[in-house]
């Protein structure tokens, strides 16, 4: 059955008579009159809030009316700087209904970076909360959740704007790890395609309960929101990730779908006592994205989440953002694979100027970015003839399944040998005492660069630096062994719950000197 026909038949979304046209802010239109719970908000753990689909729909309309009353017009930008909460979701969708483009901002950025994004986007207004107001640049109007937000919104009916094929729906920013953050222009048309594909491929239904703990400014969480609301599922929204509260939420709300980055999963699996006494049998799917997951993580997921399928999912903000999924003929996905291109979409691997079985992943699908905001040269570099050049190196097996290898800008040369950090990580994490490892390149007078490793050991396990070095030398090529190994109680996390590489570099530098 064709994708759109299957979606329509299962009632996941309204009929697709106009392809993927329509306002993305109406993504739960099929459920808008339902009194079923749409979101449980754990912002205040002692007093959880819940809204029905009907209440959420009214709140989205109230945001749209408030923005219109404040003088914002279609095409204007509005920044959102907040922890996860119902108002964040309503601000995103309500803005879209009015044709206003939401700009979600990483709350862990310093004030100067927030200032840059607000000015680069030309935001006319900032939605925020009291604790983060200090980050908002002077001169831009601010509406505070829990404060004047209640008087800003305007309750009543609202007719959403009808976007064109290239109308921008949302403008997230890249992390800026390799330079200034870049505004990514994603269209209503493309993101409608994305949400329908997500809901369909992940077999999401109104019976699902999806736990969202990744920050809403990140694609991981935004995808979960789109997927869940499209299908009429219930969302359990945590303000930010905490491993113990995460497990408790799974048990309390009988969550069926959980997701995050492998670092989050590793921290959850470290809570063995809590996992042992919490009923997590409701979980059917564990999705991990943004980084590779080790075999040990898969093994422990199988142990502690016996009813769940564990999947590595690939996403890139500019590229869909989720361009790969299950095999169209239902072939089982091999462990560690990031999937196969969806029907009707395209992907290829480029090595040099030629297609190959391993190389840079290049994508073409309806969800690919329109371009980078105010960066025509960067757009031309990454977007060529409709193909987006991801900068990610992948390999493809004989059955067409893709596997993530590393970032082109992560690869370094050690004594003439090309090394991707995840290759060294895989060696270290195969050791029975290692819970988690991170590898970074450091300058070396003779070798150019060498790998340093940062390791978290399993509870109750012990290993020395020399033991781990000997293990990697015995089980892999010599050039891949870590020259220094630093032991940590836990990994430092950046704003997206990814590893904070800068913090690790500081730790290594301080330890060496």
N, C-alpha and C positions, 0 to 999 in steps of 0.2 A: 504494500500500500504506500503511495507517495506520502512524503513527510506531512504536507499541509492537510491532506485528507485524513491522515491518521490523527493528527492533532484535533481537527474539528470533530471527528467521530467520537473521540474520547472526552470531548467537552473541556479540553484544556484551555481553549481560548475561543474568542468569537470567530465566526467563519472568515476565512481569508479571501474574500471576494476581490479585495484590492491588493492582493499580494501581501506585502509587509507594511503597507501604508497605515497611517493613523498616528495619533498622538501617543507616545510612549507613557505619558502620565496616566493614561487610561488602561494600563496593562491588566488590571484586575476588574475590568468592566463587566465580565461575565459573572462576577461574584459580588458586585457593588451593593446589591440590595440584601445580601445575606446577613443574618444576625450571628453567624458563626464567628468565632474568634479569629482575627487576622494576625494580631501581634500581641504577645505577652512581653512586657517591657520590664526588665530587671534592673533598671537604672538605680532604683532604691530597693536593695535586696530585701529590706524589712517590709516593704509595702509595694509589691509588684502591681503594675497597671496592665490592663488589657483593653483592647479596642476591637470591636467587630469590623467586618468589611464595610458595613454601612457607615459606621462612625468614622472609619479611616477615609472613606470616600468623601464624607462631608468635610473632614479636616483638610484634605487636599484641596477641595474647592475653596475653603476659607482662606488657605494660603494664597491661591491664585487670585482671589478677589482682593486680598490685602496688598499684594504686590501691585495689582492694577490700580488700586486706590492710591498707593504711594507714588504713582507716576511711572512705574517701570513698564516698558513695552517689549514686544516680541524681539528677540535678539539681544536684549540686555543681559548682563551677567549678574548673578547673586552668589556670593561666597558662603560656604557652610563650614564652620569650625566648631566641632562639638564631638563629645563622646556619643556612642550609639544610644539612640532613644527614639520613641515614636515620632517626635517632632522632626527629627532628622529625615526620616523616611517621607513624612508628609511634605517637608520643604522641598525635597528632590522632586517628588511627583507633582506637587502643586505648582512649582515653578514651571515644569514642563507643560502643564496644562495651559498656562498663560503664555507659552512661547518663550519664557525667560529661561536662560541656560544656567543650571546649577553648577557651581565650581566647588566640589568637596576638597578640603585642605587637610593635610596631615597635621594632627594636633601636636606632634612631637617636634615639628620644625621650630627653629629659633625665630624670634620676632622679625629679623631682617628678611628671612626666606618667606614668611607669611606676607610681609609687606610687598615683596617682589611679586608674588603670585597675584595678590589682590590688584596691584597696579598693572601687571601684565595683562590680566584678564579684563581690566577696566570695570571691576565689580562696582555696582551702584549701591550695594547693601551687603551687610554681613549678618548671617544668623549665627549666634554663638551662645555660650552659657557663662555664668558668672565667673567660674574659675579660669576661663580661657580669654576673658575680655581683655586682659593685659597684653595679649598677642595681637590684637586688632590695631591696624594702623590708624593714626589720627586722620580725620577728614572724611572717613567713609562711614555713613550711617550704620548703626548697629541695632539689631533686634535680639533681645536676650531671652532664650528659653527659660521658663520659670519666672520671668520678669514681665517685660512689656510685650512679649509674644502674644499673650492673650488679648491685648487691646489692638495689636497690629492686624491680626487676622480678621476676616470679615465673613461671617457665616451667611450662606445663601447659595442659590443655584449658580452654576458657572458653565458656560459652553466653551469647551476646550478649542484652541486654535487647530486648524487643519494644516499640518506641516507639509512642505514639499519634499521631494526625494532627497535633497541635499540639506535640509534644515537641521541644524545642530541641536541635539537633545541635551547633551551633557558634556562638560569640559573638565575631565580629571587631569591631574598633572603627574608626570613621571617623577620618580623619586629624586632625580637630580644627582645620583651617585657619580655620574661622569660629567657633571657640568650643571648649569642652571636647569631647574625643572622646566619641562616643556608641556604646554597645554595641548591635550589630545582632543581633536574635534570628532565626536561620535554622533551619528545622525539618528533621528527617530526611526527611519527605515531600517538601518543596519541593526540597531539594538532591538527592534521588534523581531527581526529575524533571529537574533541571538537568544532572546528570552524564549521564543517558541522552540528553538532547537534544544535549549537546555532542558526545558520542561518535558519535551518529548523523549529525548535520548536518555534522560535519567529516570524516566517512567514515574514522574512526580504526579501525585494525585491529591485530592482534597483530604485524604486520610493521613497524609504525611505531616510530621512535626519536625521542622528544620531549626536546628540550633545555630545561631549566628553570633560568634564572638570575635571574629576578625573585624577591624575597624571599617566603618561604612565608607570611608574615603578610598578604600582599596577594592580592586576588582573582585577579589574573592567574596567579600561580603555583598557587594552590589549584585553579583551574579546570583547569590543565594536569595536575595530579596526578589529579584526579577523572576527567578525560577519558582519560588514559593508562591508569591502573590498571583502569578499567571495561572497556576494550577489550583488556586484556592486552598493551599496548605496553610497550616498555622506556623508562624515564625516565633521563636523564642529568642529575644534580643538581649544579649548581655552588653553592658556599657563598655567593657573591655575584658580581655582574656584573663582568667584566673583558673588554674588547673583544677583545684578542689571544687570551686563553685561550678565549673563546667561539668564535672562528673555529677555533682548534686542535681544540676538542672536536667541532665539526661534522665536520671532516675525519677525526678519529680514530675516532669512533663512527658515522659515516655517518648523521648525524641527518636525519630526514625532515620534522620539524615544529619550527620555532623561533618564539618569541614574545617580546614585550616591549613597552615603550612606544617611541614614535618616537624619543625621545632615545637610547635604547640602539641602535636601528637605525642612526641617524645616526653614532654612534660606531663601529659595526661597519664601515659603509661608508667611513669615513675611513681605515681600515686597508687601503689599496688594494694595497700591495705584498704583504701577507700574504694577502689575498683572491686575488690573482693566482697565487700559488704553492700555494694550498690547494684541494683538490678538494671543492667544495661542491655538486656536481651531484646529491647525494642529496636535497637539500632540495626538498620538493614544496609546502610551505605556509609562508609567513611571515605571522604575525599580529601586528598592532600595535593596541594599545588604550590607553585612558586619556587620549588626546590626538589631535588631527588629525595627519595626515601630509601633507607637501607633495608636489606633482607630481614634484619633483626626486628625492625619496626613492623614489617608485615607479619613475621612470626608471632610477635607479641599481640598484635591486633587480632589475629586468629584465635589466640588464647583467651583474651579478655573480652572480646566482642564476637562471640561464636556465631551469631546470626548475621554478621555484617560482611559485605563485600568491600574490601579495601582497594581503592583506586588511586593511582597517581594521575592527576588531571593537569593539562597544560593550558596556561592562559597568558596572554600578553595584551595589555590594555589596548594597544593599537591594532591588534590582529583579529578582532572578532567580538569579544575577547577570548572565546573558547572555540578554537577551530577544529579540534579533534575530539572524537568520541568513540562509541562502540562500532564494531565491525558491521557493515550493512547486511551481511548474511548470518549474523549472530555468532561468528567464531569467537570463542572465549579470548579475552584479552590476556596476554602473558603478563606475569608479575613484573611490575616496573615499567610497562609500556604506557605511554601517554595517549595511545589510541590511534585512530585512523581518520583521515579527512571525512567530514560529513558528505553525504550524497549531494551532488550539485555544487560542491565547493572544490577548491584546488589547493594543493600543496606540492612543493618540490624541494629537493635538496641540491644546493649549488656548491661545488668545490672548484675554485678558480672561476672559469666561465662555463663550466659544463655541469649537467645534472649528474648526480652520483648517488650511491647508497649511503654516503655520509657527507654532510656538508651543512652550510647555513640553510636554515628553514625559511622558505619564502612562501607567502600565503596570498590567496585571492579568494575573498568571500564577501557577501553583502555587508558584513559587520566591520570590515577593515576601515580604519580611520579615513576621514575626508582629507586630513592634513594636520600639521601642527600650527597652532595659533601664532600668527605673526612671524613664522619661521619658514619662508619659502625655500631657502637653500636646504634646510634640514628635511623638509618635506620631499624635495626633489631627490635627496640622497637616499631616503628610506622607501619612498613610494615611486615605483617605476612601472608605467603601463598597467596600473591597477594592482600590481604585485607589491606586497609589503615585505621588505627585507628585515627579518626579526633580529639579526645579530646572535641568534641561538644556533648552536651546532647540534644536530640530531643525526641519528642513523635509522635506517629502515630495514626490517627483516624481510625474508622471502614472502611472507604473507601480507606485507604492506603495513605492518604495525610500526609505529615510530617510537623512538627512545631518546630521551634527552641526554646529551653528552656534556654540554657546557656552553658558556657564553664565549663568543669570539674574543671579547676583551678580557675574559678571565684566564685564557690560556697564557702560559708563560713558558719560557725556554730555560731549561736547566742543563748546562753542559752540552748544549746542542740538541737536547731531547725536548719535544713538545709535551707539556703536562697540563691536563685539566684537573683542577683541584678535586673534583668529585671522584676521580680515579683513586687518589690517595685516601680520600674519605672512605670509599668502599672497602679498601684494604683494612683500614683501622677499625671500622665498624663490624668487620667480620670476626674480630677478636671477641671472645666470650665475655670479657670484663668491660668492654666499651659500650656505653649507652649511646653516646653521641660524639661526633667529631666534626671539626671545621678546619679547613686547610687554607692558608693564605701564602702568597709568594713574598719572600723577603730578599732584598739585594744581597749579593755575594760577590766578593772580589774576583774569584776565579770562575765560578759557575754561571755568573750573570744573575740568576735568581734561584732560590731553593725553597722547598716547601717547609713551613712551620705548621705544627698541628696544635689544636686546642681540644682537649678531651674531657668529657664528663663520664665518670665510671658508673657502672651499675651499683645499686645499693647492695652493700655487703661484699662487693668484689674489690680486688686489689690488683694493681699492675704498676710496674715501674716504667720510667722513660726508656730504659735500656731494653726491658722486656718487649715493649711495643715496637721499638726499632728493630730488634731481632726478628720479631714476628713478621713485620712488613718486608724485611729483606728476604726472609725465607719463603714468602708467599707472593711476591711480585718482583718486578724488575728493580734493580738497585736504585735507579734514578728517581723512583717514586717514593722512596722512604723519607719520612719527615726528619729533617736535621735537628730540630728542636721540638719538644712536646711539653705543653703546659697543661696542668691539670686544674680544672675548675669545678666548683660545686654545681653551677648552672651557667648556661650561656647568656650573655647580655643580649637583650632584644632591642631592635629599632622600632620605629613607629608602626610598621606593618607586621610586627611579630616575626620578622626575619632577623637573622643574626646581625648584631651591630658590629660590623667588621672594623670600624674605626676604633671602637672600644677595645677590641682584641689586639689591634696593632699597638695601641698605647700600652696595654698590659705587657706585650712582648718586649717593646722598646725599654720600658721601665725595668723589666727583669734582666735584660741583657746588659744594660748600662748601670 
